[in-house]
Amino acid sequence: MVEFSAPRPARLDEFAEAMAFTDRVFRPGQRGRRIVQSQYPHAYRQTASFARRLLLLRDGEADGQLVGCLGIHPMELRLGESTVSAAGIGIVGADPQRRGEGIMSLLLVAALRRMQTAGHAISILGGDRQRYGWFGWENGGVRRRYLLTRRMLGEPSKTERQLRLTRFDPDLASIRRKIHRLSSEKAYGVAHSAADVAPLLDRVGRETWIVEDADRFACICLGGPNRQNRPYERVDAVFGDRELIVSGLRCLMAQFRREQLWALGGPDPEDAAIFEPVSASWVTEDDGMIRILDLPRLVKQLAPEITRLCRLTGTRAPDLQIQLSDLGQTATLSGGSGKSRICKMTSLQAVQLLFGARPLLTTGLVDLLPRTVIGPWSAILPLPLHVPAIHHI
């Protein structure tokens, strides 16, 4: 019978080993040093605090062969008036020669315990439902893909060709502060410090351009295929003056002879106002996978945004006492009507209710909740949780 040591946080002197292991699992055949770290420098940094974010699983004794690694990354998600404490999961990796031995299961179970103990309300990850649904993660969140074409955007005008277009310089503190201020003004996304701007925007697989015109300012973050910088295939983030963003995109597509780009946006009205008028098409899709860790904490954190939406829409819904059968947790969503309704559901159904990408009345929840309940709540829920592409781990 295979025996493993208990998963534990990495020490600083194990960080390099963990990154080399991760490259072997996720970047086989590529030559380079710490490839994953160079592609996600905002999440994997060689410091003691960041090393402790990595859970390691070793074979047998504590210092045995490294056979599994998983990253837990604390995040604060902005969701309108609310801030949700989340833990992102990344690099869930097992030794390619040891798959089928339950390594991933051991890591995920240990990670769930650590995230709950740390006080996170939810966990988020990018993965497939077939694999992670077994551990309680469910599709959720909202992401929009806009197809930008040169035909729809048009060619840059003479005036636009004279705009100041420069590569982002991570050493310019004034530019970093400006981008941080603009990103912090978005209603949906990940809260981060000004110190995080450089590793988010200046890294392998991504290039960022600054567009300026007198006192007008815009920032456009572009990415290439297979985590390469170029040729550009998508727009990962935009900040700043709307017209300047569109002008910058026209110039960049013409300069690099790109006939089309996919722009990845969130539920922000600002993103829609920028991309919809110049898009050939767009689709709305799940942003990732979400796992509820602490329902009472989550409901408390969501209360400011739900209250705002009730006031904005004039909705008065019955209080919804959610009882999670699989987690044994209960919390009450307040709808302000003075009435109350008990609703028993699984945590996966609760993710659909709170953060699904589809309207409630088009989901299987219509068989769970009566129309007198789901009808009013459908004006408020689900909430459009979003993790921008630049924050993926």
C-alpha positions, 0 to 999 in steps of 0.5 A: 500500500502506498504511503504518503506524508501529510500534505504540508506548506512548503518552506522557503528552501523547498520553493525551487524544488516545487517550481521545478516539479510544477514545470515537469508536470505542466510544462513538459518538454519545454526548456527554461528555468521556472517556466510557470513562475515566469508566466505567473509571477504575481502568484509564485514568488520566492519569499517565505510567505508565498512559499507557504501558499504551496502545499507539498505531498511527499512519498513516505517520510517527510523528506521523501520524494515530492509527488504532489503540489498545490497552490492556495492563493488568497484573494479579495473579490470585488463584487459591486458593494461587496468584497468576498474573501476567496482562495484561488487554487492553482497548479494542482499537480501529481507526479506523472509517474504516480497518477492514479494513487490518490495524490490529487484527492489528498491535496484537495482535501487538505487544501479545503481544510486549510482554506476553511481554517483561514476564514475564506468564504469561497474557493475558485479555480479554473478546471473542468466540472468532471474532475473538480465537481467531485470535490464540491466545485461548480461552474460559476461566475461570468466572463464575456468574450468579444470578437474584435475584427479589423473590419468592425474596428476600422483602420486607424485614422491619421490622428490616431496614428499620431497617438503616443503608443509605448510599451509598459515600463514596470519601473515607472512608478507614476504609471503603475499608480495610475493603472492601479487607481483605474483598476481599483475603480472597476466594480468587479475584479480582484483587489490588489496593491500597487506593487502587484501591477508590474508582475500582473502586466509585465511577464512571459505570455503577456505584453502591455501597451500605454496609449496617451494623448495629452492628459488622456490615458489608456492601458491595453494588456495583450496575450499570445497563444500557448502563453507566448507574448506574440502573435497577439490573440486576445485582450486580457484587460483594458483600463482608462479612457474608453475612446483611447482604448478603441483607438489604441486597439485599432493602431495595435491591430494594424501595426501587428497585422492582426485580423482579429482578437478576442477581448476577455471582459467581465460583467462591468458595464464599462467593458460592455460600453467599450467592446460591444459597439466594435465587436463582430460578436460576443458570448457569455460563459462561466468564468471558472469553478466556485466552491462554497467553504463558509456559507454564513460568512459568504452571505454576510459578505454579499449582504451589501450588494444584495441590499443595493440591488434590492433598492436599485430594482425595487425588489422585495423578496422573501428571506431565503434560509439556505440549508446546505445538505452536504456541508451542514451549513445554514444562512439566511439571505435577506430580501426585505419583504418580511417573509421567510422561506426555508430552502434545502439544497446542495452546495453546488446548487447554491453556487448556481443560485448565487453565482451562476452564469445563467438567469435563475428561471432558465436553470434547474432551480425552478424545480427547487424553488416555487415561483413566488420565491425564485421570481423575485430573487431572479431580479437580484441573483445570480451575482456576476462574480468575475476574476479578470484574466490577468489574475489567473493562477 
